[in-house]
Amino acid sequence: MKSVFRLAIAFAICLIAIPALAISAQADGPTTWLSGSSAYVGDEIRVYGEGLGDYYGTVWVYYELNDDWKMVDKDYVSSGGDLETDYFEIPESASGSHEIRVCYNDDEDDWSIRTEFTVKPMLEITKPEDAKGPIGTEVTIKGTGFGEDEEDIEIRYYLDGSDYERVKRDITADEHGTWEVKFTVPASSKGEHEIDAKGDDSSLSEVKGTSFTVKPGINLSEPSGYVGDSITVTGAGFRASETSIKVTYDGTQVGSSTTASEDGTWTITFEVPESARGTHKIDAHGSSTSAASISDEGFTVLPKIMLVPTSGHVGTSLSVSGTGFAGSKSVTIKYDATQVATTTSDSKGSFSATFLAPKSRHGEHTITVTDTSGNTANVKFTMESTPPAKPTLSSPANGTRIGFIGSQAPTFQWTAVTDESGVGYMLQIASDEGFTNLVVPEISGLSETNYTLSKEQALPRGAYYWRVKAIDGAQNDSGWTAPYSFQVGLMPLWAFIVIVVVIGLLVAALVYRFALKR
């Protein structure tokens, strides 16, 4: 019995001694471990070691990347065989296990100890840097630690609870499991919204997501315009169903109050109030969103003029009014290049003035308004293009003769023509029916319905033609009347003298003969 008992005790001692010997042997051999067994790209880790006395001095740490190697640290093993490297960042690498080697020299194949490290997939917003902004912000998001060349990756933006919107899909990672895309923040309420992703090799539970914080903001349908324009303000990022939302223009409410929808969006439309040229501040606030938390939007008011009427005749009374000019400035109004009026704008950049349409050619004309700050605007005015009626010729009557002998300076007469733009007349006198040979220069700008030739313009004996046309103040032309013909004189003066002399001689001869008979 004693022998059996002693054998049992000896066996128990052996069982205890064997593990102790193993632990001691393990402790005496080289051992390495990491500060963490798994992490994400960009995380920092370090390598620890014991029992590395045989490797006293410099060692190199290499990280395996797709059958390639990257040196991540260079450090020292103490004389006691201990190693504690500096922290180094996990480089961009695909998900899964990666080997880390501690090497004798700068050669990844000359290694002494190796260990394993696991990379996990994650998301990171790189722009904007604070991952905050209003609805519509363009977000740049980067994925790391996904599978090598992983396909069909999609990004989910969570609107509320489990409700999400796929903001990007069909993304493919590179050989290191990295990808980067952009998306626009969809309509969603104020606050933090989770962003997640999954692909062919990465599930939602494996991917470390990120978040984007929606800040309340507003957008304008137009950045600039005119007084009276209809502008729509769109708000987003407000509280779900937030009430008493108002829009202000330079601090004064415009449009009606409204309530946000469940996703924190709303719209308010207003007409641009009377205001001077320049940029004006558009802001908004609600029952739980202060104006201070909203980035102001600027709306630029531009100068504009209105004309009444936009068409007419010479002498038409024109009323021009303007908005959006500089406040309290002198204003000059020109019709084409001719100044026709001046006035002064009020404090809100508005003005009005009247003037008569001057004599000008039919068709379009430009009315330009300029203030002393250099702001300008123009509008078109159309001058009437209806020609006046043709006059009716009176005297000399058609086919008549004027005078007996010598040159004559007749008076030409015609009927009056009326026109809203005023009317003048033009007279031509020629020696031929085609009016190619004018006997006196064309006579224009006549305001009366008659014209008498001067002594210098007197017409010698011969046949003549004359005609008239009416031209109104807008230079509309009636066209020439059908010409009238007339004759000047019966015979030349020398012939008349000869006849007189002959008659005188005959009379003298008759007297003489009569006297002889007696």
C-alpha positions as CSV (number, residue, x, y, z in Angstrom):
1,M,0.0,0.0,0.0
2,K,2.8,2.4,0.9
3,S,4.4,1.7,-2.5
4,V,1.2,2.5,-4.3
5,F,0.7,5.7,-2.3
6,R,4.3,6.8,-3.0
7,L,3.8,6.1,-6.8
8,A,0.6,8.2,-6.8
9,I,2.4,11.1,-5.1
10,A,5.3,10.9,-7.6
11,F,2.9,10.9,-10.5
12,A,1.1,14.0,-9.2
13,I,4.3,15.8,-8.8
14,C,5.2,15.0,-12.4
15,L,1.9,16.3,-13.7
16,I,2.5,19.6,-11.8
17,A,6.1,19.9,-12.9
18,I,5.5,19.4,-16.6
19,P,3.4,22.6,-17.2
20,A,5.7,24.5,-15.0
21,L,8.6,23.5,-17.1
22,A,6.7,24.4,-20.3
23,I,5.8,27.9,-18.9
24,S,9.4,28.5,-17.9
25,A,10.6,27.5,-21.3
26,Q,8.1,29.7,-23.0
27,A,9.1,32.6,-20.8
28,D,12.7,32.2,-21.6
29,G,12.1,32.2,-25.5
30,P,11.3,35.3,-27.7
31,T,7.7,36.5,-27.4
32,T,5.9,39.4,-29.1
33,W,2.4,40.8,-28.8
34,L,0.5,43.9,-29.9
35,S,-1.3,46.7,-28.0
36,G,-4.4,45.5,-29.7
37,S,-5.3,42.5,-31.9
38,S,-7.6,44.3,-34.2
39,A,-8.4,47.9,-35.2
40,Y,-9.3,50.2,-38.1
41,V,-7.1,51.9,-40.7
42,G,-5.5,54.9,-39.1
43,D,-5.6,53.6,-35.6
44,E,-2.3,53.5,-33.8
45,I,-0.8,50.3,-32.3
46,R,2.7,49.3,-31.0
47,V,4.6,46.0,-30.7
48,Y,5.9,44.6,-27.4
49,G,8.5,41.9,-27.0
50,E,10.3,39.8,-24.3
51,G,13.2,37.4,-24.4
52,L,14.7,39.0,-27.5
53,G,18.2,39.1,-26.0
54,D,19.7,37.4,-29.1
55,Y,18.4,40.4,-31.1
56,Y,19.9,43.1,-29.0
57,G,20.1,46.4,-31.1
58,T,18.2,47.7,-34.0
59,V,15.1,45.9,-35.4
60,W,12.7,46.8,-38.2
61,V,8.9,46.3,-38.1
62,Y,7.1,45.4,-41.3
63,Y,3.4,45.3,-42.1
64,E,2.1,43.0,-44.8
65,L,0.0,44.6,-47.6
66,N,-1.3,42.3,-50.3
67,D,1.8,40.2,-50.7
68,D,3.9,43.4,-50.3
69,W,5.5,44.9,-47.2
70,K,5.6,48.3,-45.7
71,M,8.1,49.3,-43.0
72,V,6.1,51.0,-40.2
73,D,8.7,51.4,-37.5
74,K,12.4,51.1,-36.6
75,D,13.3,50.6,-33.0
76,Y,15.7,48.9,-30.5
77,V,15.8,45.7,-28.5
78,S,17.2,46.4,-25.0
79,S,20.2,44.4,-23.6
80,G,17.6,42.6,-21.4
81,G,15.8,41.4,-24.5
82,D,12.8,43.7,-24.2
83,L,11.1,45.6,-27.1
84,E,8.5,48.4,-27.0
85,T,8.1,50.1,-30.4
86,D,6.7,53.6,-31.1
87,Y,3.1,53.8,-32.0
88,F,2.4,53.5,-35.7
89,E,-0.7,54.0,-37.8
90,I,-2.4,51.0,-39.5
91,P,-1.9,51.8,-43.2
92,E,-4.7,51.5,-45.8
93,S,-5.3,47.7,-46.1
94,A,-8.1,45.4,-46.9
95,S,-10.2,43.7,-44.2
96,G,-8.9,40.6,-42.5
97,S,-5.6,39.3,-41.0
98,H,-2.3,41.0,-41.7
99,E,1.1,39.8,-40.6
100,I,3.5,42.0,-38.6
101,R,7.2,41.0,-38.6
102,V,10.1,42.0,-36.4
103,C,13.2,41.8,-38.5
104,Y,17.0,41.7,-37.9
105,N,17.6,44.3,-40.5
106,D,15.9,46.3,-43.2
107,D,14.7,43.2,-45.0
108,E,11.2,41.8,-44.5
109,D,12.4,38.3,-45.3
110,D,15.0,38.4,-42.6
111,W,12.5,38.2,-39.8
112,S,12.8,36.8,-36.3
113,I,9.3,37.0,-34.8
114,R,5.9,37.6,-36.4
115,T,2.4,38.1,-35.2
116,E,-1.1,38.7,-36.7
117,F,-3.3,41.8,-36.7
118,T,-6.9,42.1,-38.0
119,V,-8.2,45.1,-39.9
120,K,-11.9,46.0,-39.7
121,P,-14.0,48.2,-42.1
122,M,-15.0,51.7,-41.2
123,L,-16.4,54.9,-42.6
124,E,-15.0,58.4,-42.3
125,I,-16.3,61.8,-43.5
126,T,-13.4,63.8,-44.9
127,K,-15.4,66.9,-46.1
128,P,-16.7,68.9,-44.4
129,E,-14.2,68.4,-41.7
130,D,-16.6,68.9,-38.9
131,A,-19.2,66.6,-40.5
132,K,-21.9,69.3,-40.1
133,G,-23.9,71.4,-42.5
134,P,-27.3,72.2,-43.9
135,I,-29.4,70.0,-46.2
136,G,-27.8,69.9,-49.6
137,T,-24.3,69.9,-48.3
138,E,-21.9,67.9,-50.5
139,V,-20.3,65.3,-48.3
140,T,-17.1,63.3,-49.1
141,I,-17.1,60.0,-47.4
142,K,-14.2,57.5,-47.3
143,G,-14.4,53.8,-46.6
144,T,-11.3,51.8,-45.4
145,G,-10.7,48.2,-44.3
146,F,-13.2,46.8,-46.8
147,G,-12.5,43.7,-48.8
148,E,-9.9,43.7,-51.5
149,D,-11.6,44.9,-54.7
150,E,-15.0,44.5,-52.9
151,E,-18.0,45.4,-55.0
152,D,-21.6,46.5,-54.7
153,I,-20.9,48.7,-51.7
154,E,-23.8,51.0,-50.8
155,I,-24.1,53.9,-48.3
156,R,-27.2,54.4,-46.2
157,Y,-28.1,57.7,-44.7
158,Y,-30.6,57.3,-41.8
159,L,-33.4,59.8,-41.9
160,D,-35.3,58.9,-38.7
161,G,-34.8,55.7,-36.7
162,S,-34.6,52.7,-39.1
163,D,-35.8,54.8,-42.1
164,Y,-32.9,55.4,-44.5
165,E,-32.1,56.6,-48.0
166,R,-29.4,54.9,-50.2
167,V,-27.3,58.0,-51.1
168,K,-24.7,56.0,-53.1
169,R,-24.5,52.5,-54.5
170,D,-22.4,50.3,-56.8
171,I,-19.2,51.4,-55.2
172,T,-16.0,49.3,-55.7
173,A,-13.1,49.3,-53.3
174,D,-9.5,49.2,-54.5
175,E,-6.9,46.5,-53.8
176,H,-6.4,47.9,-50.3
177,G,-10.1,47.9,-49.5
178,T,-10.4,51.7,-49.8
179,W,-12.9,53.8,-51.7
180,E,-14.1,57.5,-51.6
181,V,-17.3,59.0,-53.0
182,K,-19.4,62.1,-52.7
183,F,-23.1,62.5,-51.9
184,T,-25.6,65.3,-51.2
185,V,-27.3,65.4,-47.8
186,P,-31.0,64.6,-48.4
187,A,-33.9,66.3,-46.7
188,S,-33.7,65.4,-43.0
189,S,-34.5,67.0,-39.7
190,K,-32.1,68.9,-37.5
191,G,-29.5,66.8,-35.5
192,E,-27.3,63.8,-35.9
193,H,-27.9,61.2,-38.6
194,E,-26.2,57.9,-38.8
195,I,-24.4,56.8,-41.9
196,D,-23.6,53.1,-42.5
197,A,-22.5,50.9,-45.4
198,K,-22.3,47.3,-46.6
199,G,-21.0,45.4,-49.5
200,D,-20.5,41.9,-50.9
201,D,-18.0,41.1,-48.2
202,S,-18.9,43.5,-45.4
203,S,-22.1,43.4,-43.5
204,L,-23.8,46.4,-41.7
205,S,-22.8,44.9,-38.3
206,E,-19.1,44.7,-39.3
207,V,-18.7,48.2,-40.6
208,K,-18.0,51.0,-38.2
209,G,-20.3,53.8,-39.3
210,T,-20.1,57.5,-38.9
211,S,-22.7,60.4,-38.6
212,F,-23.5,63.7,-40.1
213,T,-25.1,66.5,-38.1
214,V,-27.7,68.5,-40.0
215,K,-27.7,72.2,-39.2
216,P,-30.7,74.3,-40.0
217,G,-30.2,76.4,-43.1
218,I,-32.0,78.3,-45.9
219,N,-31.7,78.6,-49.6
220,L,-33.1,81.2,-52.0
221,S,-34.7,80.4,-55.4
222,E,-32.7,83.3,-56.9
223,P,-29.6,85.1,-55.5
224,S,-30.6,88.4,-57.1
225,G,-33.6,90.2,-58.7
226,Y,-35.9,93.2,-58.7
227,V,-38.3,94.8,-56.4
228,G,-41.6,93.0,-56.7
229,D,-40.1,89.7,-57.8
230,S,-41.5,86.6,-56.2
231,I,-38.7,84.7,-54.2
232,T,-39.1,81.3,-52.6
233,V,-37.1,80.5,-49.4
234,T,-36.5,76.8,-48.7
235,G,-35.6,75.8,-45.2
236,A,-34.2,72.5,-44.1
237,G,-32.6,71.0,-41.0
238,F,-35.3,72.4,-38.7
239,R,-37.0,70.3,-36.0
240,A,-39.6,67.9,-37.2
241,S,-43.0,69.7,-37.4
242,E,-41.4,72.9,-35.9
243,T,-44.0,75.7,-35.8
244,S,-44.0,79.5,-36.1
245,I,-41.3,79.6,-38.8
246,K,-40.8,83.1,-40.2
247,V,-38.5,84.6,-42.9
248,T,-37.1,88.1,-42.4
249,Y,-35.8,90.6,-45.0
250,D,-33.4,93.0,-43.3
251,G,-35.0,92.1,-40.0
252,T,-38.6,92.6,-41.1
253,Q,-40.9,89.6,-41.7
254,V,-41.9,88.9,-45.2
255,G,-44.4,86.3,-46.4
256,S,-46.5,84.2,-44.1
257,S,-45.4,82.0,-41.2
258,T,-45.3,78.3,-41.7
259,T,-44.7,74.9,-40.1
260,A,-42.0,72.5,-41.0
261,S,-42.8,69.0,-42.3
262,E,-41.7,65.8,-40.5
263,D,-38.3,65.9,-42.2
264,G,-37.7,69.5,-41.0
265,T,-38.2,71.2,-44.4
266,W,-40.5,74.1,-45.3
267,T,-40.9,76.8,-48.0
268,I,-42.1,80.5,-47.8
269,T,-42.6,82.7,-50.8
270,F,-42.5,86.5,-50.6
271,E,-42.3,89.5,-52.9
272,V,-39.1,91.5,-52.7
273,P,-40.1,94.7,-50.8
274,E,-39.1,98.2,-52.0
275,S,-35.4,98.5,-51.2
276,A,-32.2,100.2,-52.5
277,R,-29.6,98.7,-54.8
278,G,-27.3,96.2,-53.0
279,T,-27.3,93.0,-51.0
280,H,-30.0,92.5,-48.3
281,K,-30.0,89.9,-45.5
282,I,-32.4,87.0,-45.6
283,D,-32.8,85.1,-42.3
284,A,-35.3,82.7,-40.7
285,H,-36.2,81.4,-37.3
286,G,-38.8,79.1,-35.7
287,S,-40.2,78.1,-32.4
288,S,-37.1,76.1,-31.5
289,T,-34.5,77.4,-34.1
290,S,-33.0,80.8,-33.5
291,A,-32.0,83.2,-36.2
292,A,-28.5,83.1,-34.8
293,S,-28.2,79.4,-35.7
294,I,-29.0,80.1,-39.4
295,S,-26.4,81.3,-41.8
296,D,-27.8,84.4,-43.5
297,E,-28.4,84.4,-47.2
298,G,-27.8,87.5,-49.3
299,F,-30.3,88.8,-51.9
300,T,-29.0,91.4,-54.3
301,V,-31.5,94.0,-55.5
302,L,-30.9,95.2,-59.1
303,P,-32.1,98.5,-60.6
304,K,-35.2,98.3,-62.8
305,I,-37.3,100.9,-64.7
306,M,-40.9,100.8,-65.9
307,L,-42.3,103.0,-68.7
308,V,-46.0,103.9,-69.4
309,P,-46.9,103.9,-72.2
310,T,-44.3,101.9,-74.1
311,S,-45.4,103.2,-77.5
312,G,-46.8,106.4,-78.9
313,H,-46.2,109.4,-81.0
314,V,-44.1,112.5,-80.8
315,G,-45.3,114.6,-77.9
316,T,-46.8,111.6,-76.0
317,S,-46.5,112.1,-72.2
318,L,-44.2,109.3,-70.9
319,S,-44.0,108.3,-67.2
320,V,-40.9,106.5,-66.1
321,S,-40.5,105.0,-62.6
322,G,-37.6,103.1,-61.1
323,T,-36.8,100.8,-58.2
324,G,-33.6,99.3,-56.8
325,F,-31.4,102.4,-57.5
326,A,-29.1,103.9,-54.9
327,G,-31.0,105.8,-52.2
328,S,-31.3,109.6,-52.2
329,K,-29.3,110.1,-55.4
330,S,-29.6,112.3,-58.4
331,V,-31.1,110.5,-61.4
332,T,-30.7,111.4,-65.1
333,I,-33.1,110.2,-67.8
334,K,-32.1,110.0,-71.4
335,Y,-34.0,109.3,-74.6
336,D,-31.4,107.7,-76.8
337,A,-28.5,110.2,-76.3
338,T,-30.6,113.2,-75.4
339,Q,-31.3,114.1,-71.8
340,V,-35.0,114.6,-71.3
341,A,-35.5,114.8,-67.4
342,T,-33.8,114.6,-64.0
343,T,-35.1,113.7,-60.6
344,T,-33.9,112.3,-57.2
345,S,-34.5,108.8,-55.8
346,D,-36.0,108.4,-52.3
347,S,-34.2,106.6,-49.4
348,K,-35.3,103.2,-50.8
349,G,-33.9,103.8,-54.3
350,S,-37.3,104.6,-56.0
351,F,-38.3,107.5,-58.2
352,S,-40.7,108.7,-60.9
353,A,-40.6,111.3,-63.6
354,T,-42.5,112.4,-66.7
355,F,-41.4,113.9,-70.1
356,L,-42.7,114.3,-73.6
357,A,-41.5,112.0,-76.4
358,P,-39.3,114.1,-78.5
359,K,-39.2,114.2,-82.3
360,S,-37.4,111.0,-83.4
361,R,-37.5,108.4,-86.1
362,H,-40.2,105.7,-86.1
363,G,-39.2,102.5,-84.4
364,E,-37.5,101.5,-81.2
365,H,-35.7,104.0,-78.9
366,T,-33.8,103.4,-75.7
367,I,-34.7,105.2,-72.5
368,T,-31.7,105.0,-70.1
369,V,-31.8,105.9,-66.4
370,T,-28.5,106.4,-64.4
371,D,-28.0,107.6,-60.9
372,T,-24.9,109.3,-59.5
373,S,-23.7,106.0,-58.0
374,G,-23.4,104.5,-61.5
375,N,-26.4,102.3,-61.3
376,T,-28.2,102.1,-64.6
377,A,-31.2,100.5,-66.3
378,N,-33.0,100.9,-69.6
379,V,-36.3,100.2,-71.3
380,K,-37.5,100.4,-74.9
381,F,-40.1,102.9,-76.3
382,T,-41.6,102.4,-79.8
383,M,-42.3,105.5,-81.8
384,E,-45.4,105.2,-84.1
385,S,-44.8,104.3,-87.7
386,T,-48.1,105.3,-89.4
387,P,-47.4,107.6,-92.3
388,P,-49.5,110.8,-92.7
389,A,-52.0,111.2,-95.6
390,K,-50.8,112.8,-98.9
391,P,-51.6,116.4,-99.4
392,T,-53.8,117.6,-102.3
393,L,-52.2,120.0,-104.8
394,S,-54.1,123.3,-105.4
395,S,-52.1,126.0,-107.2
396,P,-50.7,126.2,-109.8
397,A,-53.5,124.1,-111.1
398,N,-52.6,121.2,-113.4
399,G,-52.0,122.4,-117.0
400,T,-52.2,126.1,-116.3
401,R,-50.0,128.9,-117.7
402,I,-48.4,131.6,-115.5
403,G,-47.4,134.9,-117.0
404,F,-47.0,136.1,-120.6
405,I,-43.4,137.1,-120.9
406,G,-40.3,137.0,-118.6
407,S,-39.5,134.8,-115.6
408,Q,-42.2,134.1,-113.0
409,A,-42.0,133.4,-109.2
410,P,-45.3,131.6,-108.6
411,T,-46.8,130.6,-105.2
412,F,-47.4,126.9,-104.7
413,Q,-50.3,125.8,-102.5
414,W,-51.7,122.5,-101.2
415,T,-54.1,121.2,-98.6
416,A,-53.1,120.7,-94.9
417,V,-52.5,117.3,-93.4
418,T,-52.9,116.4,-89.7
419,D,-50.9,113.9,-87.7
420,E,-50.4,113.2,-84.0
421,S,-46.6,113.5,-84.4
422,G,-46.9,116.8,-86.1
423,V,-46.3,117.3,-89.8
424,G,-44.0,119.2,-92.2
425,Y,-43.9,119.3,-96.0
426,M,-41.4,118.9,-98.9
427,L,-41.7,120.5,-102.3
428,Q,-40.0,119.6,-105.6
429,I,-40.1,121.5,-108.9
430,A,-38.6,120.0,-112.0
431,S,-38.4,120.4,-115.8
432,D,-39.3,116.8,-116.4
433,E,-42.1,114.5,-115.2
434,G,-39.6,112.1,-113.7
435,F,-38.1,114.8,-111.5
436,T,-34.5,114.0,-112.5
437,N,-33.9,117.7,-113.3
438,L,-34.9,119.9,-110.4
439,V,-35.0,123.5,-111.4
440,V,-34.6,124.7,-107.8
441,P,-33.1,122.6,-104.9
442,E,-35.6,120.4,-103.0
443,I,-37.4,122.6,-100.5
444,S,-38.0,120.7,-97.1
445,G,-39.0,121.5,-93.6
446,L,-42.0,123.5,-94.6
447,S,-44.6,124.0,-91.9
448,E,-47.0,126.0,-94.0
449,T,-49.2,124.7,-96.8
450,N,-47.8,127.2,-99.4
451,Y,-44.5,128.4,-100.7
452,T,-43.6,131.3,-102.9
453,L,-40.4,131.3,-105.0
454,S,-38.0,134.0,-104.3
455,K,-36.8,136.4,-107.0
456,E,-33.6,134.4,-107.3
457,Q,-35.7,131.2,-107.8
458,A,-37.9,132.7,-110.6
459,L,-38.7,130.4,-113.4
460,P,-38.0,131.3,-117.0
461,R,-40.5,130.5,-119.8
462,G,-41.0,126.8,-120.1
463,A,-42.9,123.7,-119.0
464,Y,-42.6,122.6,-115.4
465,Y,-43.9,119.9,-112.9
466,W,-44.4,120.1,-109.2
467,R,-45.3,117.8,-106.3
468,V,-45.4,117.7,-102.5
469,K,-45.2,115.1,-99.7
470,A,-46.0,115.2,-96.0
471,I,-43.4,114.0,-93.3
472,D,-44.5,113.7,-89.7
473,G,-42.4,114.2,-86.6
474,A,-41.5,110.5,-86.5
475,Q,-40.2,110.8,-90.0
476,N,-43.0,108.8,-91.5
477,D,-43.3,109.7,-95.2
478,S,-46.7,110.0,-97.0
479,G,-45.0,109.6,-100.4
480,W,-45.1,112.1,-103.2
481,T,-48.4,113.4,-104.7
482,A,-49.1,112.8,-108.4
483,P,-47.3,115.7,-110.1
484,Y,-49.0,118.8,-111.6
485,S,-47.7,120.5,-114.7
486,F,-47.8,124.2,-115.6
487,Q,-46.3,126.6,-118.2
488,V,-44.5,129.8,-117.6
489,G,-44.8,132.6,-120.2
490,L,-46.1,132.6,-123.8
491,M,-43.1,133.9,-125.7
492,P,-39.5,135.1,-125.1
493,L,-39.0,138.8,-124.4
494,W,-37.0,139.4,-127.6
495,A,-39.9,138.0,-129.6
496,F,-42.3,140.3,-127.8
497,I,-40.0,143.3,-128.5
498,V,-39.8,142.4,-132.2
499,I,-43.5,142.1,-132.4
500,V,-43.9,145.5,-130.6
501,V,-41.4,147.1,-132.9
502,V,-43.0,145.5,-136.0
503,I,-46.4,146.7,-134.8
504,G,-45.0,150.1,-134.1
505,L,-43.5,150.3,-137.6
506,L,-46.7,149.2,-139.2
507,V,-48.7,151.8,-137.2
508,A,-46.2,154.4,-138.3
509,A,-46.4,153.4,-141.9
510,L,-50.2,153.5,-141.8
511,V,-50.2,157.0,-140.2
512,Y,-47.7,158.2,-142.8
513,R,-49.7,156.8,-145.7
514,F,-52.9,158.3,-144.3
515,A,-51.2,161.7,-144.0
516,L,-49.9,161.6,-147.6
517,K,-53.4,161.0,-148.9
518,R,-54.8,163.9,-147.1
